[in-house]
Amino acid sequence: MEAIRQIVRIPGNHEVKIKVPEHLAPDELMEVILLIKPRRQSFKKKIKELKKTAKDPMYLEDMNAINQDFQYTDKVIPNKEKRDAAEVFAEIRGKVKYHEDILCQETGEWTEG
């Protein structure tokens, strides 16, 4: 199979001639596929479409759902009190019980996927 790409503009008469390489035999079957790339929108048209989107019920519904997802995280008030690690863990220092050597390897517990 051989693929040949030719890019042409659509002429006013809407007819396109295809140049077939000389090495291909006459009466050989070939498949022709037209891929039409739409023109890029002008900037003004894009802005107009974006303005319409702001009033689209489906878009507004999606935005509302996203806002609901963040309603709790937006209310989180950061802790501005700065404390060092010794102060934060003072309550539990010396009370933690280790059931084995904390430096032993745990690679046996992990399986390779």
C-alpha beads as a LAMMPS data file, in Angstrom:
LAMMPS data file: protein, C-alpha beads

113 atoms
112 bonds

1 atom types
1 bond types

-500.0 500.0 xlo xhi
-500.0 500.0 ylo yhi
-500.0 500.0 zlo zhi

Masses

1 110.0

Atoms # bond

1 1 1 0.000 0.000 0.000
2 1 1 1.228 3.460 -0.802
3 1 1 -0.106 6.730 0.613
4 1 1 0.201 9.976 -1.313
5 1 1 -0.920 13.255 0.160
6 1 1 -1.901 16.284 -1.889
7 1 1 -3.272 19.463 -0.361
8 1 1 -5.397 21.651 -2.603
9 1 1 -7.857 24.533 -2.223
10 1 1 -11.429 23.934 -3.280
11 1 1 -11.868 25.761 -6.585
12 1 1 -14.980 27.707 -7.587
13 1 1 -16.202 24.856 -9.809
14 1 1 -15.742 22.369 -6.921
15 1 1 -13.734 19.985 -9.106
16 1 1 -10.336 18.685 -8.076
17 1 1 -7.892 16.857 -10.349
18 1 1 -5.720 14.191 -8.778
19 1 1 -2.236 13.591 -10.149
20 1 1 -1.413 9.888 -10.005
21 1 1 2.281 8.896 -10.033
22 1 1 3.541 7.406 -13.318
23 1 1 4.823 4.195 -11.714
24 1 1 1.276 3.033 -10.906
25 1 1 -0.230 0.714 -13.482
26 1 1 -3.379 1.702 -15.412
27 1 1 -6.558 -0.045 -14.236
28 1 1 -5.090 -0.397 -10.724
29 1 1 -7.680 0.232 -7.990
30 1 1 -7.116 3.199 -5.716
31 1 1 -9.098 4.666 -2.850
32 1 1 -9.586 8.416 -2.616
33 1 1 -10.554 9.987 0.707
34 1 1 -11.331 13.696 1.073
35 1 1 -10.423 15.244 4.403
36 1 1 -11.797 18.760 4.658
37 1 1 -10.395 20.985 7.367
38 1 1 -12.832 23.740 8.319
39 1 1 -11.557 27.286 8.203
40 1 1 -10.460 28.778 11.440
41 1 1 -12.984 31.133 12.946
42 1 1 -12.251 34.804 13.020
43 1 1 -11.446 36.322 16.407
44 1 1 -14.720 38.279 16.481
45 1 1 -16.731 35.142 15.765
46 1 1 -14.945 33.257 18.567
47 1 1 -15.733 36.044 21.041
48 1 1 -19.363 36.040 19.936
49 1 1 -19.565 32.259 20.501
50 1 1 -17.945 32.581 23.942
51 1 1 -20.496 35.217 24.965
52 1 1 -23.298 32.868 23.938
53 1 1 -21.753 30.127 26.070
54 1 1 -22.127 32.205 29.224
55 1 1 -25.923 31.959 28.826
56 1 1 -26.046 28.300 27.770
57 1 1 -28.071 26.239 30.309
58 1 1 -25.808 23.165 30.029
59 1 1 -22.680 25.276 30.598
60 1 1 -24.278 27.009 33.592
61 1 1 -25.325 23.647 35.030
62 1 1 -21.751 22.316 34.688
63 1 1 -20.311 25.435 36.321
64 1 1 -22.790 25.133 39.193
65 1 1 -21.770 21.495 39.748
66 1 1 -18.094 22.473 39.823
67 1 1 -18.807 25.282 42.285
68 1 1 -20.592 22.828 44.576
69 1 1 -17.535 20.556 44.502
70 1 1 -15.405 23.410 45.834
71 1 1 -17.848 24.901 48.345
72 1 1 -16.156 23.197 51.298
73 1 1 -12.562 23.671 50.227
74 1 1 -13.162 27.375 49.633
75 1 1 -14.259 27.759 53.282
76 1 1 -11.041 26.321 54.744
77 1 1 -9.266 28.951 56.767
78 1 1 -5.514 28.441 56.828
79 1 1 -3.854 28.048 60.204
80 1 1 -1.761 31.186 60.600
81 1 1 -0.310 30.058 63.908
82 1 1 3.259 28.919 63.294
83 1 1 4.606 26.176 65.545
84 1 1 7.699 24.036 65.224
85 1 1 7.537 20.233 65.012
86 1 1 8.588 19.706 68.645
87 1 1 5.646 21.801 69.837
88 1 1 3.145 20.125 67.474
89 1 1 4.118 16.587 68.529
90 1 1 4.778 17.359 72.232
91 1 1 1.594 15.574 73.373
92 1 1 2.581 12.229 71.859
93 1 1 6.362 12.388 72.313
94 1 1 7.491 9.312 74.244
95 1 1 4.046 7.678 74.044
96 1 1 4.346 6.018 70.627
97 1 1 4.815 2.236 70.839
98 1 1 6.856 0.548 68.153
99 1 1 6.162 -3.140 67.573
100 1 1 9.283 -3.733 65.517
101 1 1 12.481 -1.986 64.530
102 1 1 11.426 1.203 62.743
103 1 1 14.427 0.925 60.440
104 1 1 13.610 -2.566 59.135
105 1 1 12.926 -2.839 55.409
106 1 1 9.333 -3.264 54.277
107 1 1 10.052 -4.153 50.657
108 1 1 8.581 -7.611 51.165
109 1 1 5.160 -6.051 51.734
110 1 1 5.161 -4.366 48.331
111 1 1 4.511 -6.311 45.165
112 1 1 5.625 -5.184 41.761
113 1 1 2.743 -4.406 39.387

Bonds

1 1 1 2
2 1 2 3
3 1 3 4
4 1 4 5
5 1 5 6
6 1 6 7
7 1 7 8
8 1 8 9
9 1 9 10
10 1 10 11
11 1 11 12
12 1 12 13
13 1 13 14
14 1 14 15
15 1 15 16
16 1 16 17
17 1 17 18
18 1 18 19
19 1 19 20
20 1 20 21
21 1 21 22
22 1 22 23
23 1 23 24
24 1 24 25
25 1 25 26
26 1 26 27
27 1 27 28
28 1 28 29
29 1 29 30
30 1 30 31
31 1 31 32
32 1 32 33
33 1 33 34
34 1 34 35
35 1 35 36
36 1 36 37
37 1 37 38
38 1 38 39
39 1 39 40
40 1 40 41
41 1 41 42
42 1 42 43
43 1 43 44
44 1 44 45
45 1 45 46
46 1 46 47
47 1 47 48
48 1 48 49
49 1 49 50
50 1 50 51
51 1 51 52
52 1 52 53
53 1 53 54
54 1 54 55
55 1 55 56
56 1 56 57
57 1 57 58
58 1 58 59
59 1 59 60
60 1 60 61
61 1 61 62
62 1 62 63
63 1 63 64
64 1 64 65
65 1 65 66
66 1 66 67
67 1 67 68
68 1 68 69
69 1 69 70
70 1 70 71
71 1 71 72
72 1 72 73
73 1 73 74
74 1 74 75
75 1 75 76
76 1 76 77
77 1 77 78
78 1 78 79
79 1 79 80
80 1 80 81
81 1 81 82
82 1 82 83
83 1 83 84
84 1 84 85
85 1 85 86
86 1 86 87
87 1 87 88
88 1 88 89
89 1 89 90
90 1 90 91
91 1 91 92
92 1 92 93
93 1 93 94
94 1 94 95
95 1 95 96
96 1 96 97
97 1 97 98
98 1 98 99
99 1 99 100
100 1 100 101
101 1 101 102
102 1 102 103
103 1 103 104
104 1 104 105
105 1 105 106
106 1 106 107
107 1 107 108
108 1 108 109
109 1 109 110
110 1 110 111
111 1 111 112
112 1 112 113
